[in-house]
């Protein structure tokens, strides 16, 4: 384990998660929704602002869902995964930093930049996930994937803590007020993202493209190859089953991430406590993700994912009875213990199923499912809330996602199991980057 963390290419790859997770924590989960409501949409009914935010998320998710597999196929054919990652990251970084220039009431500019930043962030993650197979041999996929998520939670949490302090005590940072502090926070995210992306850009070497695939592959040929891949997935039982299972259970995970603060607010809990719980989740998830990575190498990633899904199901059921801030904090700790583990082991488990030399293309499909896994859960929650008039009842709508997703995952034969068509070392001969 110590040797793993001492390898420059592994740490450089993992620190990209440290870099980009600042966007997830400060912008997506923390400040943008609240600032859109209070500053960029002043004087507007809150339901209108909610619709604007939902539309922006939907547009960004749809764009990435469509682009992800195409970009992945292009990158695999040209051996340009790292170049694509840097390019899309720079798009997200520039859009995030540009929030500083958006004045009060300029919601159109704010939402437009948010969509661009989301597309840049999400598209870059396609290539970041694919590069996992360039820095880690099969036996280390679980631990390396977990290291990335762990550093992401730690880095995102640290900067978020600083950003919260900036808004609470703006004078300490030479800022005029909380509004200026929030705008400055977006700039710190852009700088943080750029700074900690540099090690990956410098030190990670990707697997060269296959002979004859490098260079100016026409887009038409790439799209034709992608179409063949999409058709072939239906005949690849393990990949098809896994993607379906992943779509369901990760929708439940994503819904909890996006709606936990809203759920607590609906129960009348104070906003300051809800933000503190969000911050606590980041720091709990840091060591927990590392532990899950270690456990995944011993009990197998599928068993680790299923363990996390059981915990998610129990926590969701308990949330129905939640009444106090203390209970909300307790649930935040429980979710933090399994959130990073489910995410990291899902990535490493899928990496075991990916055919050699087609990592970005297949991770494009993986990320496409992740983007489409942001619709079903919120819609189910909304429909139950409308039907019952109860926020408490609505949270129970997520239970089928964890249950059915877990049952489908049980049907996926892990590499090395009889009948899987793969051995655990089937990708051992895949060329790897040199540290």
Order of alpha helices (4+ residues) and beta strands (2+ residues): alpha-alpha-alpha-alpha-alpha-alpha-alpha-alpha-alpha-alpha-alpha-alpha-alpha-alpha-alpha-alpha-alpha
